[in-house]
Amino acid sequence: MTRHGKNCTAGAVYTYHEKRKDTAASGYGTQSIRLGKDAIKDFDCCCLSLQTCQDPVMTPDGFLYEKQAILEYILHQKTETAKKLKAYEKQKQAQKSSSRLESKSEEREKVERFKTRENSIVSKPINPFTSGLNQGGETGRTDSSSAQSSSSSSSSSSSAASVASSSQSLPSFWIPSLTPQSKPTLLKKPSKTVLCPMSGRPIKMNELIPVRFTPLDPGLDRVALLTRQDRYVCAVTRDILGNSVPCAVLRPSGTVVTLECVEKLIKKDMMDPVSGDKLSDRDIIPMQRGGTGFSASGVDLRAKEARPVMQV
């Protein structure tokens, strides 16, 4: 096939291959990619720092954090909430002062309107020494003139009102007095509750559970332990722990065991094998772990990036 045949654009159908090629070249459309094992954190890594935990703690929802990292996060969220609350109180005080000024200006306008109406009332003095005929004729003339003036004034007022209403209804956005003004965005009252960065539920310092992993070889130091792929084992069955092994943490002692051990051994007596404390269903917390890279691991491993859609 010639080069002209490969790049032929005279076809009547926009093929799927051409659409994907143009989408990748132009930057349009939603792209998705499947994550591999290298893009998933290990089960013993912090959800914030993504590093292996030295002093691990866990939330009641099963998310593992480094103690220093999660405490810094909680303190940072509290300071940010205090700043937002201070700005909200400042905005509230400004709104109160502006409402007071508006009420005072409205009262002043009412007083000014009352003064102008009172000053516009003028009474004409009556001469008691005029004759009754002249008075009657003058009164008739004055009545006719007043009627004419009232009719003319009513027509002028109606025309002025129609002009005013028409001018108000016209969208004269080019007039400086009618141009829209950009007002500052009103702040909402912030919530004082600190939320977990992973689950989105409220989190407190006193609810964090210390976690104790059982190392594979107690004789290895920390550096040698981190370089190994298999680092920790179950405290009861001595099975190697990993992302493919469902794990749980026992609340009284913080010991990490496998869920298979929980189902087959611990739930029979409901006793902590390390501390000997009585357990309840609330004390057995399943640990949230990363995926293994396989599609059947039960973890969503597909990442999507939404971009503008190209219309054909």
BABAKE-615049 format. One line per 8 residues: number of its first residue (from 1); their letters; for each residue x, y, z negated of N, C-alpha, C, CB. Coordinates in steps of 0.2 Angstrom, whole numbers, plus 5000, padded with zeros to 4 digits. Each point is the difference from the previous one (the first is absolute). Glycine has a CB too. Example, Ala and Ser with C-alpha at 12.3 -4.5 7.8 and 13.67 -1.06 7.14 Angstrom:
// BABAKE-615049
1> as> 5066/4972/4961/4996/5006/5000/5004/5006/5000/4991/4994/4994 ~ 5007/5011/5010/5004/5006/4999/4996/5005/4997/5006/4997/5010
//
This chain:
// BABAKE-615049
1> mtrhgknc> 5004/4994/5000/4996/5006/5000/5004/5006/5000/4991/4994/4994 ~ 5008/5011/5010/5004/5006/5001/4998/5005/4994/5000/4999/5012 ~ 5005/5006/4987/4999/5005/4995/4993/5003/5000/5013/5002/4999 ~ 4985/5000/5007/4994/5003/5001/4994/4996/4998/5005/5006/5010 ~ 4996/4987/4991/4994/4996/4998/5000/5000/4992/5001/4993/5010 ~ 5005/5007/4987/5000/5000/4992/4997/5006/4997/5010/4993/5001 ~ 4991/5013/5002/4998/5006/4997/4994/5003/5004/5011/5002/4996 ~ 4985/4993/5007/4994/5002/5004/4995/5003/4995/5002/4991/5009
9> tagavyty> 4995/5015/4992/4995/5003/4996/4994/5001/5004/5008/5006/4993 ~ 4991/4991/5013/4994/5001/5004/4994/4995/4998/5008/5004/5009 ~ 4993/4992/4986/4995/4995/4998/4994/5003/4997/5009/4992/4998 ~ 4985/5005/5003/4994/5002/4998/4999/4999/4992/4995/4999/5012 ~ 5009/4996/4985/4999/4998/4994/5006/5003/4995/4993/4990/5004 ~ 5005/5013/4991/5005/5002/4995/5002/4994/4995/4996/5012/5001 ~ 5009/4984/5001/5001/4993/4996/5002/5001/4993/5003/4995/5011 ~ 4997/5000/4985/5001/5000/4993/5008/5001/4999/4991/4993/4998
17> hekrkdta> 5013/5004/5007/5007/5001/5000/5002/5008/5001/5002/4988/5004 ~ 4995/5015/5001/5001/5007/5001/4998/5004/4994/4998/4998/5012 ~ 4996/5001/4985/4998/5004/4995/5005/4999/4994/4988/4998/5003 ~ 5014/4996/4995/5005/5000/4995/5006/5003/5001/4995/4989/4997 ~ 5008/5011/5009/5006/5003/5002/4999/5008/5000/5003/4990/5007 ~ 4992/5012/4995/4998/5008/5000/4999/5002/4992/4995/5000/5012 ~ 5002/4996/4984/4999/5001/4993/5007/5001/4997/4989/4994/5000 ~ 5015/5001/5001/5007/5000/4996/5004/5006/5003/5000/4987/4999
25> asgygtqs> 4999/5015/5007/5005/5005/5003/4997/5007/4998/5003/4993/5009 ~ 4990/5008/4990/4997/5006/4999/4999/5002/4993/4995/4999/5011 ~ 5005/4996/4985/4999/5001/4992/4992/5000/4999/5011/5006/4999 ~ 4985/4992/5005/4993/5000/4998/4997/4993/4998/4999/5009/5009 ~ 4996/4991/4988/4997/4993/4998/5003/4998/4993/4998/4997/5012 ~ 4998/4998/4985/5002/4997/4993/5004/4994/5001/4990/5004/4995 ~ 5016/4997/5003/5005/4994/5000/5000/4996/4994/5007/5007/5008 ~ 4994/4987/4992/5000/4995/4994/5006/4996/5001/4988/5000/4999
33> irlgkdai> 5015/4998/4996/5006/4996/4999/4999/4995/4994/5008/5009/5006 ~ 4995/4985/4995/4999/4995/4995/5007/5000/4996/4992/4993/5006 ~ 5007/5008/4987/5006/5001/4996/5003/4993/4999/4995/5010/4994 ~ 5012/4990/5005/5004/4994/4999/5001/4999/4993/5005/5001/5011 ~ 4999/4994/4987/5002/4999/4993/5005/5006/4997/4999/4987/5002 ~ 5005/5016/5003/5004/5005/4997/4997/5006/4998/5008/4996/5008 ~ 4985/5005/4995/4997/5006/4998/4995/4999/4994/5000/5003/5012 ~ 5001/4992/4984/4996/4998/4994/5004/5000/4994/4992/4993/5007
41> kdfdcccl> 5006/5010/4988/5004/5000/4994/4999/4993/4996/4998/5012/4999 ~ 5007/4986/4997/5000/4994/4996/4995/5001/4995/5012/4997/5003 ~ 4986/4997/4994/4996/5000/4994/5002/5003/4994/4995/4990/5005 ~ 5012/5011/4994/5003/5003/4994/5003/5007/5001/5003/4988/4997 ~ 4994/5015/5008/5002/5007/5002/4995/5005/4998/5007/4996/5009 ~ 4995/5010/4989/4996/5005/4998/4995/5003/5006/5008/5003/4991 ~ 4986/4998/5008/4996/5003/5005/5001/5007/5002/4991/4992/4996 ~ 5013/5011/5000/5002/5007/5001/5007/5001/5003/4992/5004/4991
49> slqtcqdp> 5013/4993/5006/5006/5001/5002/5002/4994/5005/5003/5006/4989 ~ 4994/4989/5012/5001/4994/5004/5007/4997/4999/4993/5005/5008 ~ 5009/4996/4986/5006/4997/4997/4999/4994/4995/5006/5011/5003 ~ 4998/4985/4996/5000/4995/4995/4999/5003/4993/5006/4992/5007 ~ 4989/5006/4989/4999/5003/4994/5005/4998/4994/4988/5001/5003 ~ 5015/5004/4994/5004/4998/4994/4996/5000/4994/5009/5006/5005 ~ 4986/4998/4994/4995/5000/4994/4993/5000/5003/5009/5006/4992 ~ 4989/4988/5010/4993/5000/5003/4994/5000/4996/5006/4994/5008
57> vmtpdgfl> 4989/5010/4994/4994/5000/4996/4994/4999/5006/5005/5008/4991 ~ 4990/4990/5006/4994/4999/5005/4994/5003/4997/5005/4989/5004 ~ 4991/5013/5001/4993/5003/4999/4995/4994/4999/5003/5011/5006 ~ 4991/4990/4991/4995/4995/4999/4997/4998/5007/4997/5005/4989 ~ 5005/4998/5016/4998/4998/5007/5005/4995/5003/4993/5011/5001 ~ 5013/4988/4996/5005/4996/5003/5005/5003/5004/4991/4992/4999 ~ 5010/5014/5001/5005/5004/5004/5006/5001/4996/4992/5005/5007 ~ 5014/4993/4995/5006/5000/4997/5004/5007/5001/5001/4987/5000
65> yekqaile> 5002/5016/4995/5003/5006/5000/5006/5000/4996/4990/5006/5002 ~ 5015/4998/5000/5006/5002/4995/4997/5005/4995/5009/4998/5009 ~ 4993/5000/4985/4997/5004/4994/5002/5008/5001/5001/4990/4993 ~ 5005/5011/5009/5002/5007/5000/4997/5003/5006/5011/4998/4996 ~ 4988/4999/5010/4996/5003/5006/4993/5001/4998/5008/4994/5008 ~ 4988/5002/4989/4993/5001/4999/4999/5005/4994/4998/4988/5004 ~ 5007/5013/4992/4999/5005/4995/5001/5007/5003/5004/4992/4991 ~ 5001/5008/5013/5002/5006/5003/4994/5002/5005/5012/4998/5000
73> yilhqkte> 4985/4997/5003/4994/5002/5004/4994/5002/4996/5004/4991/5008 ~ 4995/5006/4986/4994/5003/4996/5001/5007/4997/4998/4988/4997 ~ 5009/5013/5001/5001/5007/4998/5000/5005/5005/5007/4995/4992 ~ 4995/5003/5014/4999/5005/5006/4993/5001/5002/5011/4996/5004 ~ 4985/4999/4996/4993/5001/5001/4997/5005/4995/4999/4988/5005 ~ 5003/5011/4988/4997/5004/4995/5002/5007/5001/5000/4990/4992 ~ 5006/5012/5010/5002/5006/5001/4997/5004/5006/5011/4997/4995 ~ 4988/4999/5010/4996/5002/5006/4993/5002/4998/5008/4993/5008
81> takklkay> 4989/5003/4988/4993/5001/4998/5000/5006/4996/4997/4988/5000 ~ 5008/5013/4995/5000/5006/4996/5000/5007/5004/5005/4993/4991 ~ 5000/5006/5015/5000/5006/5004/4994/5002/5004/5012/4997/5001 ~ 4985/4997/5001/4993/5001/5004/4995/5003/4995/5003/4991/5008 ~ 4997/5006/4986/4995/5003/4995/5001/5007/4999/4999/4988/4995 ~ 5007/5014/5004/5001/5007/4999/4998/5005/5005/5010/4996/4993 ~ 4992/5001/5014/4997/5004/5005/4993/5000/5001/5010/4997/5006 ~ 4986/4998/4992/4993/5000/5000/4997/5005/4995/5000/4988/5004
89> ekqkqaqk> 5003/5012/4990/4998/5005/4995/5001/5007/5002/5002/4991/4991 ~ 5004/5010/5012/5001/5007/5003/4995/5002/5005/5012/4998/4998 ~ 4986/4997/5007/4995/5002/5005/4993/5001/4996/5007/4993/5009 ~ 4992/5003/4986/4993/5001/4997/5000/5007/4996/5000/4988/4998 ~ 5005/5014/4999/5000/5007/4997/5000/5005/5006/5007/4996/4990 ~ 4996/5003/5015/4999/5005/5006/4993/5000/5002/5012/4999/5004 ~ 4985/4996/4997/4993/5000/5002/4995/5003/4995/5002/4989/5006 ~ 5000/5010/4988/4996/5004/4995/5000/5007/5000/5001/4990/4993
97> sssrlesk> 5006/5013/5008/5001/5007/5000/4997/5003/5007/5010/4998/4993 ~ 4990/4998/5012/4997/5003/5006/4993/5000/5000/5009/4995/5006 ~ 4988/5000/4990/4992/5000/4999/4998/5006/4996/5000/4987/5001 ~ 5004/5014/4994/4999/5006/4996/5000/5007/5004/5004/4994/4990 ~ 5001/5006/5014/5001/5006/5004/4994/5001/5005/5012/4999/4999 ~ 4986/4995/5004/4994/5001/5004/4994/5002/4997/5005/4991/5007 ~ 4994/5006/4987/4994/5002/4996/5000/5007/4998/4999/4989/4996 ~ 5007/5014/5002/5000/5007/4999/4999/5004/5006/5008/4998/4991
105> seerekve> 4995/5000/5015/4998/5004/5006/4993/5000/5002/5012/4997/5004 ~ 4985/4997/4995/4993/5000/5002/4996/5005/4995/5001/4988/5004 ~ 5000/5012/4990/4997/5005/4995/5001/5007/5002/5001/4992/4991 ~ 5005/5009/5011/5001/5007/5003/4996/5002/5006/5012/4999/4995 ~ 4988/4996/5010/4996/5001/5006/4993/5001/4998/5008/4993/5006 ~ 4989/5004/4989/4993/5001/4998/4999/5007/4998/4999/4987/4997 ~ 5006/5015/4998/4999/5007/4997/5000/5005/5006/5005/4996/4989 ~ 5000/5003/5016/5001/5005/5005/4993/5000/5004/5013/4998/5000
113> rfktrens> 4985/4996/5002/4993/5000/5004/4995/5004/4996/5003/4989/5006 ~ 4996/5009/4988/4995/5004/4996/5001/5007/5000/4999/4990/4992 ~ 5007/5013/5007/5001/5007/5000/4998/5003/5007/5010/4998/4992 ~ 4992/4999/5013/4998/5003/5007/4993/5000/5001/5011/4996/5004 ~ 4985/4999/4994/4993/5000/5000/4997/5005/4996/5000/4988/5002 ~ 5002/5013/4992/4998/5005/4996/5001/5007/5003/5001/4993/4990 ~ 5005/5008/5013/5002/5007/5002/4996/5002/5007/5011/4998/4995 ~ 4987/4996/5008/4996/5002/5006/4993/5002/4999/5007/4991/5006
121> ivskpinp> 4990/5008/4988/4993/5002/4999/5000/5007/4999/4997/4989/4994 ~ 4999/5015/5010/5000/5008/5000/4992/5001/5000/5011/5002/5006 ~ 4987/5002/4989/4993/5002/4999/4999/5008/5002/4998/4991/4991 ~ 4997/5010/5014/4999/5007/5002/4995/5004/4996/5002/4996/5012 ~ 5000/5010/4985/4995/5003/4996/4994/5003/5003/5010/5003/4993 ~ 4984/4997/5004/4994/5002/5002/4999/5007/4998/4995/4988/5000 ~ 5003/5017/5005/4998/5007/4998/4993/5000/4998/5009/5004/5008 ~ 4989/4998/4986/4993/5000/4998/4996/5006/5002/5004/4994/4990
129> ftsglnqg> 5000/5012/5013/4997/5006/5002/4997/5000/5008/5007/5005/4991 ~ 4995/4989/5012/4997/5000/5007/4993/4998/5000/5011/4997/5004 ~ 4986/5005/5002/4993/4999/5001/4998/4993/5001/4999/5012/5004 ~ 4995/4986/4995/4998/4993/5001/5000/4998/5007/4994/5001/4989 ~ 5004/5004/5015/5000/4998/5007/5007/4999/5003/4989/5007/5001 ~ 5015/4999/4997/5007/4999/5003/5003/4994/4997/5001/5012/5001 ~ 4997/4986/4993/5003/4994/4997/4998/4994/5003/5000/5006/4989 ~ 4993/4994/5013/4998/4994/5004/5003/4999/5006/4989/5002/4994
137> getgrtds> 5011/5004/5010/5003/5000/5007/5008/4998/4999/4992/5009/5004 ~ 5011/4994/4991/5007/4998/4999/5001/4993/4999/5002/5011/4996 ~ 4993/4986/4999/5000/4993/4998/4999/4996/5006/4996/5003/4989 ~ 4999/4999/5016/4999/4996/5006/5006/5000/5004/4988/5002/4999 ~ 5015/5004/5002/5006/5000/5004/5005/4996/4997/4997/5011/5004 ~ 5004/4989/4990/5006/4997/4997/4998/4992/5000/5002/5010/4992 ~ 4992/4988/5008/4998/4993/5000/5002/4997/5007/4991/5002/4991 ~ 5007/5002/5014/5001/4998/5007/5008/5000/5001/4989/5005/5004
145> ssaqssss> 5014/5000/4994/5008/5000/5001/5003/4994/4996/5000/5012/5002 ~ 4997/4987/4992/5003/4995/4996/4999/4993/5003/4999/5007/4990 ~ 4995/4992/5013/4998/4994/5004/5005/4999/5005/4988/5001/4997 ~ 5013/5004/5007/5004/5000/5006/5007/4998/4998/4993/5008/5006 ~ 5010/4995/4989/5006/4999/4997/5001/4993/4998/5001/5012/4997 ~ 4994/4986/4999/5000/4993/4997/5000/4995/5006/4994/5004/4990 ~ 5002/4997/5015/5000/4995/5006/5007/5000/5003/4988/5002/5002 ~ 5015/5004/4999/5007/5001/5003/5005/4996/4996/4996/5011/5006
153> sssssssa> 5003/4991/4987/5005/4997/4996/5000/4992/5000/5000/5011/4993 ~ 4993/4987/5007/5000/4992/5000/5002/4997/5006/4990/5002/4993 ~ 5009/5002/5013/5003/4997/5006/5007/5000/5000/4990/5004/5006 ~ 5013/5001/4992/5007/5001/4999/5003/4995/4996/5000/5012/5002 ~ 4997/4987/4992/5002/4995/4995/5000/4993/5003/4997/5007/4990 ~ 4997/4991/5013/5000/4994/5003/5005/4998/5006/4988/5001/4997 ~ 5013/5005/5007/5005/4999/5005/5007/4999/4997/4994/5007/5007 ~ 5008/4997/4987/5006/4999/4997/5001/4993/4997/5000/5013/4997
161> asvasssq> 4994/4985/5000/5000/4993/4997/5002/4995/5005/4992/5003/4991 ~ 5004/4997/5015/5001/4996/5005/5008/5000/5003/4988/5001/5003 ~ 5014/5005/4997/5007/5001/5002/5005/4997/4995/4997/5010/5006 ~ 5002/4991/4988/5004/4997/4995/5000/4992/5000/4998/5011/4993 ~ 4995/4987/5007/5000/4992/5001/5003/4997/5006/4989/5001/4994 ~ 5011/5003/5011/5003/4997/5006/5008/5001/5000/4990/5003/5007 ~ 5012/5002/4990/5007/5001/4999/5003/4995/4995/4999/5012/5002 ~ 4997/4986/4993/5002/4995/4995/5000/4993/5003/4996/5007/4991
169> slpsfwip> 4999/4991/5013/5000/4994/5004/5005/4999/5005/4988/5000/4997 ~ 5015/5005/5006/5005/5000/5005/5006/4997/4997/4995/5009/5007 ~ 5009/4986/4996/5006/4998/4998/5006/5004/5002/4995/4989/5001 ~ 5005/5017/4996/5005/5005/5001/5006/4998/4996/4992/5009/5003 ~ 5012/4986/5000/5006/4998/4996/5006/5004/5001/4995/4989/5001 ~ 5004/5016/5004/5006/5004/5001/5000/5006/4996/5000/4996/5012 ~ 4995/5006/4984/4999/5005/4996/5004/4998/4993/4989/5004/5005 ~ 5016/5001/4993/5004/4998/4994/4995/4998/4994/5009/5007/5004
177> sltpqskp> 4986/4996/4995/4996/4999/4994/4996/4993/5001/4998/5012/4998 ~ 5002/4985/5008/4996/4994/5001/5005/4994/5001/4990/5006/5004 ~ 5016/4995/4996/5005/4995/5002/5000/4995/4994/5007/5008/5007 ~ 4994/4985/4994/5000/4996/4994/5007/5000/4997/4993/4992/5006 ~ 5007/5007/4987/5005/5001/4996/5002/4993/4997/4997/5011/4997 ~ 5010/4987/5003/5002/4994/4998/5001/5000/4992/5006/4998/5011 ~ 4990/4999/4986/5000/5000/4993/5004/4994/4997/4989/5005/5000 ~ 5014/4996/4994/5004/4994/4998/4996/4994/4998/5008/5008/4996
185> tllkkpsk> 4995/4986/5005/4997/4994/4999/4998/4999/4992/5005/4995/5011 ~ 4989/5003/4987/4999/5000/4993/5003/4993/4998/4989/5007/5001 ~ 5014/4993/4993/5003/4994/4997/4994/4996/4996/5012/5006/5000 ~ 4989/4988/5000/4995/4996/4996/5004/4998/4994/4994/4995/5010 ~ 5002/5004/4985/5003/4998/4993/5003/4993/5000/4991/5007/4995 ~ 5016/4993/5004/5003/4994/5001/4998/4995/4994/5010/5006/5006 ~ 4991/4988/4996/4999/4994/4995/5006/4999/4996/4991/4995/5007 ~ 5008/5004/4986/5006/4999/4996/5002/4993/5000/4997/5009/4993
193> tvlcpmsg> 5000/4986/5010/5001/4993/5000/5006/4999/5005/4988/4997/4997 ~ 5017/4999/5001/5005/4998/5004/4999/4993/5003/5008/5006/4993 ~ 4992/4994/5014/4998/4994/5004/5006/4996/5002/4990/5006/5004 ~ 5009/4988/4996/5006/4995/5002/5001/5001/5008/4997/4992/4991 ~ 5010/5009/5011/5001/5001/5007/4998/4994/5004/5009/5008/4997 ~ 4990/4986/5001/4999/4995/5004/4992/4998/5000/5012/4996/4998 ~ 4985/5003/4996/4993/4998/5000/4996/5006/5000/5003/4990/4993 ~ 4999/5016/5005/4996/5006/5000/4995/5000/4993/5000/5000/5013
201> rpikmnel> 5001/4996/4983/4997/5000/4993/5003/5004/4995/4995/4989/5003 ~ 5002/5013/4992/5003/5004/4994/5006/4995/4997/4989/5007/4998 ~ 5016/4997/5000/5006/4996/4997/5002/5004/4994/5004/4995/5011 ~ 4998/5002/4984/5002/5003/4994/5007/4996/4998/4988/5003/4996 ~ 5016/5001/5000/5006/4997/4998/4999/4994/4995/5005/5012/5001 ~ 4990/4989/4994/5000/4995/4996/4997/4993/5002/4998/5009/4992 ~ 5000/4991/5015/4997/4994/5003/5005/4997/5004/4989/5005/5000 ~ 5017/4997/5001/5005/4997/5003/5003/4994/4996/5003/5011/5006
209> ipvrftpl> 4998/4983/4998/5001/4994/4997/5008/4998/5002/4988/4996/5000 ~ 5016/5004/4995/5007/4998/5001/5000/4993/5003/5005/5007/4991 ~ 4999/4992/5014/5001/4993/5004/5007/4997/4999/4992/5004/5008 ~ 5008/4990/4990/5006/4997/4999/5001/4994/5005/5000/5003/4988 ~ 5005/4998/5017/5001/4994/5005/5005/4996/4997/4998/5007/5009 ~ 5002/4986/4992/5005/4995/4998/5005/4999/5006/4991/4994/4992 ~ 5015/5008/5007/5005/4999/5005/5001/4993/5002/5005/5011/4996 ~ 4998/4988/5010/5001/4993/5002/5006/4997/4997/4995/5003/5011
217> dpgldrva> 5010/5001/4988/5006/4998/4996/5002/5005/4995/5004/4994/5010 ~ 4995/5005/4984/5001/5005/4994/5007/5002/5000/4991/4996/4994 ~ 5014/5000/5008/5007/5002/5000/5002/5006/5005/5002/4988/4996 ~ 4994/5013/5009/5002/5005/5005/4998/5007/4998/4998/4992/5009 ~ 5007/5013/4992/4999/5007/4999/4994/5003/5005/5012/5001/4995 ~ 4987/5005/5004/4994/5003/5004/5002/5001/5007/4996/5006/4990 ~ 5010/4996/5011/5003/5001/5007/5000/4993/5004/5007/5010/4997 ~ 4995/4985/5000/5000/4993/5003/4993/4998/5001/5011/4997/4995
225> lltrqdry> 4984/5005/5000/4994/4997/5001/4996/5004/5006/5000/4998/4987 ~ 5001/5008/5014/4997/5004/5005/5002/4998/5007/4999/5009/4992 ~ 5007/4988/5009/5003/4998/5006/4997/4993/5002/5010/5007/4998 ~ 4987/4990/4998/4997/4993/5001/4993/5001/5003/5007/4995/4991 ~ 4991/5001/5013/4993/5000/5003/4995/4997/4995/5005/4999/5012 ~ 4996/4996/4985/4996/4997/4994/5003/5003/4994/4997/4989/5007 ~ 4999/5015/4989/5003/5003/4994/4996/4998/4994/5003/5010/5007 ~ 4990/4989/4993/4997/4998/4994/4996/4994/5001/4999/5012/4998
233> vcavtrdi> 4999/4985/4996/4996/4994/5000/4994/5000/4995/5011/4993/5003 ~ 4985/5003/4998/4994/5000/4995/5003/4998/4993/4992/4996/5009 ~ 5005/5007/4986/5002/4999/4993/4998/4993/4997/5000/5012/4999 ~ 4996/4985/5005/4997/4993/4997/5003/4995/5005/4990/5005/4995 ~ 5008/4995/5011/5001/4994/5004/5007/5001/5004/4988/4999/5002 ~ 5016/5007/4997/5006/5001/5003/5000/5000/5008/5005/4995/4990 ~ 4989/5006/5013/4999/5001/5007/5003/5007/5002/4990/4992/5000 ~ 5013/5008/5006/5003/5006/5003/4994/5004/5002/5011/4994/5004
241> lgnsvpca> 4990/5013/4994/4995/5005/5002/5002/5003/5006/4997/5002/4988 ~ 4998/5001/5016/5001/5003/5006/4993/5003/5002/5010/4993/5003 ~ 4990/5010/5003/4994/5003/5003/4995/4995/5002/5007/5010/5004 ~ 4996/4984/4997/4995/4995/5003/4997/4996/4994/5007/4999/5010 ~ 4995/5003/4984/4998/4996/4994/4995/5005/4996/5011/4992/4999 ~ 4983/5006/5000/4995/5005/4996/5002/4999/4993/4991/4998/5007 ~ 5010/5008/4989/5003/5001/4994/4994/5003/4995/5012/5000/5004 ~ 4989/5000/4990/4996/5003/4995/5004/5002/4994/4990/4994/5004
249> vlrpsgtv> 5008/5011/4992/5004/5003/4994/4995/4999/4994/5007/5008/5007 ~ 4996/4989/4988/4996/4999/4994/5001/5006/4996/5002/4988/5000 ~ 4993/5016/4998/5000/5006/4996/5004/5000/4994/4989/5003/5005 ~ 5009/4992/4990/5004/5001/4994/5007/5000/5000/4991/4994/4995 ~ 5012/5001/5009/5008/5000/5000/5003/5003/5007/4999/4990/4993 ~ 4997/5011/5012/5002/5003/5006/5004/4995/5004/5001/5011/4994 ~ 4998/4983/5005/5003/4994/5004/4997/5000/5006/5003/4994/4990 ~ 5001/5004/5016/4998/4999/5006/5000/4993/5002/5005/5011/5004
257> vtlecvek> 4989/4986/4997/4999/4993/5002/4996/5000/5007/5000/4996/4987 ~ 5000/4998/5015/4997/4998/5007/4992/4999/4998/5011/4995/5006 ~ 4985/5007/4999/4993/4999/4999/4998/4992/5000/4998/5011/5006 ~ 5006/4985/4997/4999/4993/4999/5002/4998/4993/5003/4998/5012 ~ 5002/5005/4985/5001/4998/4993/4994/5002/4996/5012/5001/5001 ~ 4985/5005/5000/4994/5003/4996/4994/4995/5001/5004/5012/5002 ~ 4995/4986/5004/4994/4996/5001/5001/4993/4997/4998/5006/5011 ~ 5008/4991/4990/5001/4993/4997/5002/4999/4993/5003/4998/5012
265> likkdmmd> 5000/5007/4985/5003/4999/4994/4997/5005/4995/5010/4996/5005 ~ 4991/5011/4996/4998/5005/4995/4993/5000/4999/5010/5007/5004 ~ 4985/4993/5001/4993/5000/4999/4997/4994/4996/5000/5007/5011 ~ 5004/4988/4988/4997/4995/4996/5000/5002/4993/5004/4991/5008 ~ 5001/5012/4989/5000/5002/4993/4999/5007/4999/5008/4991/4998 ~ 4993/5013/5008/4999/5008/4999/5005/5002/4995/4988/5000/5004 ~ 5018/4998/4996/5006/5002/4995/5006/5002/5004/4996/4992/4991 ~ 5007/5014/5007/5006/5002/5003/5005/4995/4998/4996/5013/5000
273> pvsgdkls> 5008/4984/5005/5005/4995/4999/5006/5004/4997/4996/4993/5009 ~ 5005/5013/4991/5006/5003/4998/4999/5003/4993/5003/5003/5011 ~ 4992/5001/4988/4998/5003/4993/4996/4996/4996/5002/5011/5005 ~ 4994/4985/4998/4995/4996/4996/4993/5003/4999/5010/4995/4995 ~ 4989/5011/5008/4994/5004/4998/4994/4997/5004/5007/5010/4998 ~ 4987/4991/5000/4994/4998/5003/4999/5004/5006/4995/4996/4989 ~ 5003/5001/5017/4999/5004/5006/4993/5000/5002/5011/4997/5004 ~ 4987/5008/4999/4993/5001/5003/5001/5001/5008/4995/5005/4989
281> drdiipmq> 5000/4995/5014/5000/5001/5008/5003/5007/5001/4990/4992/5002 ~ 5009/5013/4994/5002/5007/5001/5008/5000/4999/4989/5005/4996 ~ 5014/4990/5000/5007/5000/4999/5004/4997/5006/4998/5000/4988 ~ 4999/4997/5017/5003/4997/5005/4999/5004/5006/4999/4988/4996 ~ 5007/5016/5006/4999/5005/5006/5004/4997/5006/4999/5010/4991 ~ 4997/4989/5014/5004/4998/5006/5004/5006/5003/4991/4992/5003 ~ 5015/5006/4999/5005/5005/5003/4999/5002/5007/5008/4996/4991 ~ 4992/5010/5011/4999/5002/5007/5007/4999/5003/4990/5008/4998
289> rggtgfsa> 5010/4988/5007/5007/4999/5004/4999/5002/5007/5003/4990/4992 ~ 5003/5010/5011/5000/5002/5007/4999/4994/5004/5008/5009/4998 ~ 4992/4992/5009/4999/4995/5005/5006/4996/5001/4991/5006/5005 ~ 5008/4988/4999/5006/4996/5002/5002/5001/5007/4997/4992/4991 ~ 4999/5012/5013/5001/5000/5007/4996/4996/5004/5011/5003/4997 ~ 4986/4992/5000/4995/4995/5004/4993/5003/5000/5007/4990/4997 ~ 4989/5009/5008/4994/5002/5000/4995/4997/4995/5002/5002/5012 ~ 4999/4992/4986/4996/4997/4995/5002/5001/4993/4998/4992/5008
297> sgvdlrak> 5006/5013/4991/5002/5002/4993/4994/5004/4996/5012/5000/5004 ~ 4983/5002/4999/4995/5004/4997/5001/5007/4999/4998/4990/4994 ~ 5007/5013/5009/5002/5007/4999/5000/5003/5007/5007/4998/4990 ~ 4990/5008/5011/4999/5003/5006/5007/5003/5002/4988/5003/4998 ~ 5015/4995/5007/5007/5001/5002/5000/5004/5007/5004/4990/4994 ~ 4990/5014/5008/5000/5003/5006/4999/5008/4998/4994/4990/5006 ~ 5011/5014/4997/5000/5007/4999/4997/5003/5006/5010/4999/4992 ~ 4986/5006/5007/4997/5004/5006/5002/5007/4999/4991/4992/5001
305> earpvmqv> 5010/5012/5005/5001/5007/5001/4995/5003/5004/5012/4998/4998 ~ 4983/5006/5000/4995/5003/5004/5003/5006/5003/4991/4996/4992 ~ 5008/5004/5015/5002/5006/5004/4995/5002/5004/5012/4996/5000 ~ 4988/5010/5003/4995/5002/5005/4999/4995/5006/5002/5012/4997 ~ 4991/4987/5004/4998/4995/5005/5000/5003/5007/4993/4994/4992 ~ 5010/5003/5013/5000/5002/5007/4994/4998/5003/5012/4999/5001 ~ 4984/5006/5002/4994/4999/5003/5001/4998/5008/4994/5008/4992 ~ 5004/4987/5010/5000/4998/5007/4995/5003/5004/5006/4989/4997
//
